[in-house]
Amino acid sequence: MEKLKVLLIMLLAATLGLAFSLYILALILIPTGTPLSVFLGIMSQGLPSDLPFIIPLSSLLFLCTVLASVVGVIYFLVLPEMKNYASVNGKDTTSVVLRTLKPEEREVVKVLYAHGGTYLQKFITKEAGLSRLKTHRVVAALSERGIVHVESKGNTNEVSLVKWFQDGMRM
């Protein structure tokens, strides 16, 4: 949250700097008007037509520099956090995956973890408090995501947590 505040303050400062530079330029070009009338004239009518070409060009260059600076700051402040969020370490990856699970998926994973990582699907249904169809769908979704491995055992399935997930799990 602190970094967001810094970014907003920088953007506000850059905007105020651009507005102030345009205001000073207008006062230089129209020295007879009061500051308020010059400001209102710029806001309602735009810059004067007899303004030298270099002044709007320099203002545009200043604006582009400010925008590039803001993008650079966002890149260097936010991107390292995103890289650290999902590291290759098994424990960190497992915690990231756990945060993305739906409540039913998390319940199935808890049941599996409580039974050493491998359990029959029909018993998962009872312990998780889900219907057979819902359990089947949840297990299939977890299997597609690579969190569990499913092996057919007669009229039910044996569901196992994959090794990298089970090793990094701390519930």
C-alpha positions in Angstrom: 0.0 0.0 0.0 2.9 2.3 0.7 4.2 1.9 -2.8 0.9 2.8 -4.2 0.9 6.0 -2.2 4.3 6.9 -3.5 3.2 6.3 -7.1 0.1 8.5 -6.6 2.2 11.3 -5.0 4.6 11.1 -7.9 1.8 11.3 -10.5 0.2 14.2 -8.7 3.6 16.1 -8.4 4.2 15.5 -12.1 0.8 16.8 -13.1 1.2 19.8 -10.9 4.6 20.5 -12.4 3.2 20.4 -15.9 0.3 22.7 -15.0 2.6 25.1 -13.2 5.0 25.2 -16.2 2.2 25.9 -18.6 0.9 28.6 -16.2 4.3 30.3 -16.0 4.6 30.2 -19.8 1.2 31.8 -20.1 2.0 34.6 -17.7 5.2 35.3 -19.6 3.3 35.5 -22.9 0.3 37.5 -21.5 1.8 39.8 -18.8 -1.1 42.2 -18.7 -3.7 39.7 -17.4 -4.2 38.7 -13.8 -3.1 35.1 -12.9 -6.7 34.0 -12.4 -7.9 35.4 -15.8 -4.8 33.8 -17.5 -5.6 30.5 -15.9 -9.3 30.6 -16.8 -8.4 31.6 -20.4 -6.1 28.6 -20.7 -8.7 26.3 -19.3 -11.5 27.5 -21.5 -9.8 28.6 -24.8 -6.6 26.6 -24.7 -3.1 28.1 -25.3 -2.8 31.3 -27.4 -2.4 30.8 -31.1 0.6 33.0 -31.3 2.5 30.8 -29.0 5.9 29.7 -30.3 6.0 26.1 -31.5 8.8 25.2 -29.1 6.7 25.8 -26.0 4.0 23.2 -26.6 6.7 20.8 -27.8 8.7 21.2 -24.6 5.5 20.7 -22.6 4.8 17.6 -24.5 8.3 16.4 -24.0 8.0 17.1 -20.3 4.7 15.1 -20.1 6.3 12.2 -22.0 9.2 12.2 -19.5 6.8 12.2 -16.6 4.8 9.3 -18.0 8.0 7.3 -18.7 9.1 7.9 -15.2 5.8 6.7 -13.7 6.0 3.6 -15.9 9.6 3.0 -14.8 8.7 3.4 -11.1 5.8 1.0 -11.4 8.0 -1.5 -13.2 10.8 -1.3 -10.6 8.5 -1.2 -7.5 5.8 -3.7 -8.5 7.5 -6.2 -10.7 10.0 -7.5 -8.1 7.1 -8.3 -5.8 5.3 -10.2 -8.5 8.4 -12.3 -9.1 8.8 -13.0 -5.4 5.1 -13.9 -5.1 5.5 -17.2 -6.9 9.0 -18.6 -6.4 10.2 -22.0 -7.5 10.5 -23.1 -3.8 7.9 -25.9 -3.1 6.6 -24.4 0.1 6.0 -21.0 -1.5 4.4 -22.5 -4.6 2.1 -24.7 -2.5 1.0 -21.7 -0.5 0.2 -19.8 -3.7 -1.8 -22.7 -5.1 -3.7 -23.1 -1.8 -4.8 -19.4 -2.0 -6.3 -20.0 -5.4 -8.3 -23.1 -4.4 -12.1 -22.9 -4.1 -13.6 -23.9 -0.7 -14.6 -27.4 -2.0 -11.2 -28.0 -3.5 -9.5 -26.9 -0.3 -11.7 -29.3 1.7 -10.7 -32.2 -0.6 -7.1 -31.3 -0.2 -7.4 -31.2 3.6 -9.0 -34.6 3.7 -6.2 -36.0 1.5 -3.5 -34.4 3.6 -5.1 -35.7 6.8 -4.9 -39.3 5.4 -1.3 -39.1 4.3 -1.9 -37.8 0.8 -3.8 -40.8 -0.6 -7.4 -41.7 -0.1 -10.3 -43.4 -1.9 -12.7 -41.0 -3.6 -15.8 -42.5 -2.0 -14.4 -41.8 1.5 -13.4 -38.3 0.4 -17.0 -37.7 -0.5 -18.2 -38.7 3.0 -15.5 -36.8 4.9 -15.7 -33.6 2.8 -19.5 -33.6 3.0 -19.9 -33.3 -0.7 -22.1 -35.2 -3.1 -20.6 -37.9 -5.3 -20.9 -35.7 -8.4 -19.5 -32.7 -6.7 -16.5 -34.7 -5.4 -15.9 -36.1 -8.9 -15.9 -32.7 -10.4 -13.6 -31.2 -7.7 -11.2 -34.1 -8.0 -11.2 -33.8 -11.8 -10.5 -30.1 -11.6 -7.6 -30.7 -9.1 -6.3 -33.4 -11.4 -6.4 -31.0 -14.4 -4.4 -28.5 -12.4 -1.8 -31.0 -11.5 -2.5 -31.0 -7.8 -3.7 -34.6 -7.5 -3.2 -37.8 -9.3 -6.2 -40.1 -9.9 -6.0 -43.8 -10.4 -9.0 -46.1 -10.9 -9.5 -48.8 -8.2 -12.5 -50.9 -8.9 -15.7 -48.8 -8.6 -13.9 -45.8 -7.1 -10.8 -43.8 -7.6 -7.7 -43.6 -5.5 -6.8 -39.9 -5.3 -3.3 -38.8 -4.3 -1.7 -35.5 -3.7 1.3 -34.9 -6.1 4.7 -35.0 -4.3 5.6 -31.3 -4.8 2.3 -30.2 -3.4 2.3 -32.6 -0.4 5.9 -31.7 0.5 5.2 -28.0 0.6 1.9 -28.2 2.4 1.5 -26.9 5.9 -2.1 -26.6 7.0 
